[in-house]
């Protein structure tokens, strides 16, 4: 989601919130709660108690309305819905470092209203200015904000630099706590690898990624481990880097369950425009799998996909040509990403399974803002990390997708050159349960 489409002044946002409060949206003096059996929380949520909860720090680029930090950290601050009940995480946000404060910044207001310390540095956020860690977990949310892009159109979010400062504090204190990194690790493969290396060196429980692998699926498709997958395809939408990563995570969470252990990626190619359709006609990706994936879409546009894609702006997505990532896995399995702005606006998956005539397929359901309830699913998994000090899924998945995305952007920069990726040859094992949300999104009273 692009920042420029969410510009509103902080004064206007807070004024609207105040109007809702005065109109009965949240009564003054709402009591704090500890239990999850609260009846009126959709319109008048109580203020969660801090009793018995453990402190965490948030390190983020911005904290403004509908940013990733707003959605992720906000659920630890305000509580959120799980299983139709008001849920209060066992951890609370004690401190926050915010790198940029645009006009619609909310961090100072949240600090005053919820008792969150807004720190002047990452070190201060983690230690309260002392010589020991003052928190039991860190959320690194380097998404959104006004940051430059390089020649390859990669946004230079400072996730690596923020992680470097977090690791420096761990070294100085001789302590470490679980860290969650939102989305891909870095725009640069070498930096992404170093981030994982630091965590391994200091035995930091490290988890990364976005909400796509854990959001609701329609139908609830969980491919069995050792599944005989031959080719997987994701039909999606959005910008080439920001949403390309989401699509790659969608692909990887399914294809990592294929027969044999994950062994990595051999090469990546990025095509755009008519070259994408030519590649499909040449058999480099499957029209049949695209048809199966589109069969799960709830937004598919009538008409010829070759005419629809790139012909219109939809929502915040500008008119952009069709884009394809062709991912060649080392074991011969193929993966395809198609970004189809103007034809669909959801994420759909299909796979050819050996011996099966009909593809396996599903949609990854993303309830839209303002609530963006897919963050419920992500935060539930972050809670597992913080409570058990064990990532519920391997950070190597995000490391691999970060590397594939970097290679795809290099291929795009070099006008469709096939990029060999010997550095993406490594193994990991997926969890038996990939941790996605089951059941209904809503929970009627």
N, C-alpha and C positions, 0 to 999 in steps of 0.2 A: 504494500500500500504506500503510495507516494506521499511525502509530507505536504507538498503544495496543495493537495486536494483536501487537507484536513485543517487548513489555517483558520483559526478563530482566535480572538483575543482572550487572554486569561481573564480579563475583567468581565467579558461577556459570558464566558463559561461559568464563572463563579456566581455571576448574577442570576443565571438560569438555575443553577443549583440551589441558590438561596430562595428563589421563587418557588421551587418545588418543595423545599423544606417548609416554608410558610403556608403552602397550600396543603400540607399534610403528608408530603412525601417522606419525611423523617422527623418525628416529633422531637422537640428539645428535651434533653435529659433522658434519652433512651438508655435503659440500664445495660451494663455489660453482661455478657453471657458466657458460659462455658459449655453448656450442653448443646447437642445438635438437634434436639427435638423442639425447635422453635417454629411456631405456626405461621407467623406473619413476618416473612423475610424477603418476599419478592418486591414489596413496595416500601416496607418500613423495617429494614434489617436492624437488629440491635448492634451495639458496639461490642465487639469481641473482647473478652477479658484476656489479660496477659498472664494470669496466674497459671503456673505449671507449664508454660510454653517456653521454648528455647529461642534465643535471638539469632538472627541472620543479618547479613549486610547485603545491600543491593549496590552494584557498580554498573552504571548505565550511561548511555550517551545522552538521552533526553527522557524527561518524565512529563509528557504532555498528553492531552486527551487522546485516547485510542491508540497510543503508542504501545509497543510490546511491553515496555516496563510498566506502563499503566495497567495492562491486562494481567501480567504475570505477578509482579510485586503487589498489585492491588488486591489480588485474591488472598495473599498472606496478610494484608492489612485489614481488609473488610470482611473476609470470609466469602464463601461462594456455595453454589448448590452442588451437592453430590447425592445421587440416589433419591432425589426428590426432597431432601432435607437440607437445612442450613448447616454447612460444614465449616468448622473452625480448624485450620491447620495447627499442628503441634508446634510449629515454629512461627515467630512473628518478626517483622522487619524492625530492627533496632536502629539501624543507621543506613544512610544512603549517600553515595557520591554520584553527582550528576555532572557530566562533562560540559553540556551546553544548556542554557536556559533561555529559550525563545520567549516571545511575548506571551504565549499561552502555557508557559511553564506552570506545573502544579506541585512541584516538589516542596516548595516553601509552605504552601497551604496545607499539604498533607503532613508536613513536619509539625506544624502548629496543632492541627486537629487530631492527629493520631500519635503524637509523641515520638515521631521518627526524627532522629538526629541527622540533619543534612550536613555532611562533613566537607571540609575543604580539600581533602585528599583521599586517595584510596587507602593509604596507610592508616589515616585517622579513622576512616569508616570501619576498618577491621580491628583496630586496637583501642579506640576511644582515646588515642593519644598516649597510651601506655606502652609497656614493653611486652605485653602478652596479648594473645587474641581475646577479643571481647565477644566474639560471635561463634556460632557452631555451624555455619554454612555461608556460602557466598553465591549470589545470583549475578552472573555477568551477562548483561543484556545490552549488547552493542548493536542496536538496530534503530533506525530513524535518526534524524538530525541532519544538519547541514555540513556534509563532508564531501571533499572533492572526489572525482573519478580519474582513473588513469586512462591511457590511450586504448586499453582493451575494454573500456566502459565498465570496469569493476569499481564499485564504491569502496573507498578506502576507510571503512569503519575500523576504529582502533581496538579491535578485540585482542589482537596479539599484544599490543602495548599495555592494555589493561591487565591481561593475564600475567604479563611479565612483572607488573607491580604487585599483583596479588602473591605471586610466587616469591618475590623479594621479601614480602612481609612474613611469609611462611619460613623462609630461611633465617631471617633475623630473630624470629621468636622461637624457632625450633619446634613449632606446632603447625599442624595443617588440619583443614576441615573440608568436607565435600564442596565441590564447585560445580555449578551448572552453567554452561555456555549456550546462550540462545542462538539458534540457526547454525550456519556453517562456521567452522573454526576461524578461518581467515581467507581472504581473497588470494593469498599466496600459499602454494603447497608447502614450501620449506618452513614458513611460519606456522602453518597448521600442524605439521609434524613435530615441530619443536614444542608446541603447546602440550601435545600429548606426551612427549618425552619428559617434560618437566613434571607432569603429573605422575608418571611412572617412577621417576627418580625419587620423588618425595612421598610416594605412596598416597597420593591425593585421590580420593574417590571422585572421578571426573565423568560427567555426563554432558552430552551436547545434542543439538538438533532442534527441530521445529515440531509443531503439533500434527503435521500430516501423518506420520507413522502411527499415531495413537488416537486420532479422531475417529468418529463413528464411520462404519462401512455399511453400504447398502448394496447387496445383502452382506451379512457379517462373514465375509470370506477370510478364513485363516488357512492358508495353504499348509499342508502337513510338512514337517521337516523331511528332508530327502525327497522332495517332490521332483518329478522328472520334467522340469521346465526346459523348453527349448528356446523360447523367444517371449519376452515381455514388452508391453507397450503402455505408455501413459499418455493420454490425451489431456491437455491442460490449457492454461491461458496465462497471460501476464508477461512482464518484462523478462528479458533473456537471462539476466543474472539473478535478480531477487526471487522471481517465481521459478526460474530454471532450477534453483536449488530445491525448492519445495517438490517439484516434479521428480527430481533425481532421488530424493528421500522416499517418495511414494514408490518409485520403481525398486529401490534397493531393499526396502523393508519386505517386499514380496519376493524378489529374486534371491535374496540371501538364504532362503529356505530351500533352494534347489538341491539336487543330488550332489553329494560331495561337499566338503567344507568350502567356505568362501575363499577364493584364491586370488582375487583382484581383477584388474582391468588391463587389457593389452593395448587398446588404442581407443581414441575418441575423435569423432568428426562432427562438426557443426555445419549444417546447410541452412540457407535461407532462400525465400522466394521460390521461383520455379524449380530450382535445383532440388527442393524437397520433394515435389511431385515426381520429378524425373527419377529420384532415388527410389521412391515407392514403386514406380512402374518397372524399375530394374530389379526389384526384389530385395533391395537393401533394407527395407522395412515392409511390414505386411499391411495391405489394405484390409484384409479380412480381420486382423486384430483391431485395426482402427474401427471398423464397423462394429465389432463386439464391444469395444470400449464406449463408443458413442451410444450404443444401446442402453447403457447405464446412466447417461447424462440426463439431467433434469432441465438443461438450459439449451440444448442443441437447437441451432437455428435452421429452419427449413431452407432448402436450396443447395446448390452445389458448393461444397466446401472450398473449392478452388476460387470461387467468386466471392464467397463470404469473408474468408480470412483476409484481413488487411484492408477491407473496403469500408470500415466504419469504426467509430470510437464507441466503446461500451463502458459506461460508468467511468472509472478512473483510468481505464486502459485506452491508450491512444491507438490510432490506426497504425498497426505495425505488420510487416510481412510475416508469413508463416516461418517458423524456425523448427529445426529438428536437431536433436543430439542423437548420434548413433554410437552406442557403447558396445565395444567388443570385449567380452569377458575372456579371461585366459583359458577357461575350460570349453570355449566354443559357443557358449550361450550368448544370445544377442539381446540387447536392450535398446528401446527407442523412446525418446521423448518428443512429443509434438506440441508446440505452443500455438494454439489456434484462436487467436484473438479475432472476434467477430463471428465465430461459429459455435463456441461453447464458452461457458464461464464456470466450470467446475473441474474437478480432478477425477478422471476415470481410468481404470486399469483393466487390461486383458492380457492373458498369457496362453500360449500354445503349450499344451502338455503332451508328452510322448504317449501315443496310443489312444489319445482322446480326440474325437472328432470336433467336439464343441469346446471353444475356449472357456477358461475360467475368467470371470470378470466381476467387477464391483465398482461402486463410486465411493470416493472418500468425501464424506459429508462435512461441509464447513458452514455451520450456522453463521449468518452475517453479523456485522456490527449493528448496533453499538455493543451488544453483549459479547459477540464473538465467542460463543460457548465452547468452541474447540479448544480454547485455552484452559477450560476445566480439565480436559483430558491430559493436557501437558502438565499442568500444575499437580494433578494427582500423581503423576509419575515422578515429578521433582520431589514431592513429599516422600515417596519411597526411597529416593536417594538420601535425603536428609535424615530420615528415621532409621534406616538400616546401614548407612554408610556404604551401600553397594549400589552401583548403577543398575537399574532394571533392564537396560539393554546396553550393548557395548559401544564405547566411544569410537571404536574402529569403524563402525558404520558411518559416522559423521566424518571421520577422517578420510574414508574412501570417497564419499560423495563430495567432500570439499575438494579433493584432488581431481575428481572427474569434472567438476564445474570449472576449475581453473584451466584444465585442458580444453574444455569446450570453448571457453572464452578466448583462449589462444588460437584455436582453430577458426573461430569466427573472425578474429583479428587478421588472420592469415587467409581469409576468403575461402574457407572450406577445406583447408589442408588437413589431411589425416595426421593426428598427433599420436605418436607412439608413447606409451606410458609405462616403461619398465619399473619406475619408482612406485607404481600402484600395485605391485605384486606382494601382497601379504595376506595372511589368513586370519579368520576369526569365526567363531561359532555363534549363531543367533540363539536367542532364548526360545524355549518351547512355546511360551505365550508372549506374543509381541506387545501386549499391554494396551490394545486399543479399546475404546469405550464400546460397551455393548448396551443394548436396550434402546429406549426412546430418549430423545433429546429433552423433550418437555416432560413435566410431571404435574398433571392437573391436580388441583386440590380435591 
